[in-house]
Amino acid sequence: MNDVNYLSNLILDESAIDSKQIKKKSHDKTTKINKKPKGGYRPVLVIDQSQLINESIELKEKFQIINDECIQDSEYMSPQDIVSYYLICYLDQRYPNQFLENYNQIDHENQIKSKSIESLKFNFKNKNINLKLKNYKIQSLFDLVNCFSLHSVPHSARYTLVKWYSNKNNFNLKLFINQIPTSLEVLEMQAQSQRCVSLIADRIDCLVLNERDPLSFLLHDLVHAYKMFSNEYILKGQIGFYKSILKLVNIFKSDLNLMCGKDDKFKEEFDYLISDMNSHSKHLFYYFKACLINYFKRKFDLSDEKFLSNESLDEFNRLFESFIDVLGMNSFEKNLARNILFENTNKDQQSVNFIPLDNFFINFK
């Protein structure tokens, strides 16, 4: 068996994004800001805790529209407009002289329904922005996010928002205002080809989940959606994988709950897999199997250098074989699944043809 450090050496391509652990937690006002967030998107948006507190004074007033009107009346603003308004408020607060960057139009659709900036009585801190918007005939929230690059906002996040407006490329998003779905809820959404966008507008003077500032938290979700929906082939594989995991969760609920209850590390890794990891289906399966292997290594107190063997390997095999049986893999697909991270020859696993396994998840019902 090859020496594999199962998780730390698991190489994922650009489709994989680390991120927040999506759990229902309280916000901690005392948390230091220098904690490095998990994930592929790690902007330096906030310098210290005092900045969060100071900027919240003005932003809370602007966010009354979201916390009051939008929550009470779902027709007041579309989810896309709410996100755009929130985004612009934050950027205007933090980067008044630079948040509106180069003209860089994404979509050329002219029939997008969106709130006018004027109707929201938005007063930009830098008055030159009004002139710039007028020169480019920017009237609505959609026009602004569609036509201009935004300081500190990844192109993938802006692209997601624009495609969500135009309902193109199957960008199927659900907005949660002042709520964060659980890991299982996210798994269920992803199995239905949907991603969450969590927007925190009430507790903006502290970190969200003790890890990210509210703006970064929102952008992170938009980036995740891009990684899920931007490639149709990868999307189909992800949906099938999440459906397969949801089936395992429903059938082996007691087993998985017991494993999560006994091993906090496994719970953390499994929650991450089902809610925070958008990648190629093969990589998702790699990670899932690695989580199981590491669970049994910890259970039998095996060091990183040791492999599963004897009793630990027997227990792993019983569980893993039960999983792939329930998923309905044929004999060839089962052999591929078994060989992942357990290749007994010197053959490089990168040269193994895993396309049949990809097709299994793409066609999973």
Secondary structure, DSSP 8 states (H G I E B T S, - for coil): -----TTTT----TT-------------TT--TTS---SS------SSHHHHHHHHHHHHHHTHIIIIIIHH-TTSS-HHHHHHHHHHHHHHHH-TTTSEEEE------S-----BTGGGT---SSTHHHHHHHHTT--BHHHHHHHEEETT--HHHHHHHHHHHHT-TT--EEEEES----HHHHHHHHHTT-EEEEE--S--SS-BTTTB-HHHHHHHHHHHHHHHHS-HHHHHHHHHHHHHHHHHHHHSHHHHHHHHHH-HHHHHHHHHHHHS----HHHHHHHHHHHHHHHHHHHTT--TT----HHHHHHHHHHHHHHHHHTT--HHHHHHHHHTT---SSS-GGGS--HHHHHHHHT--
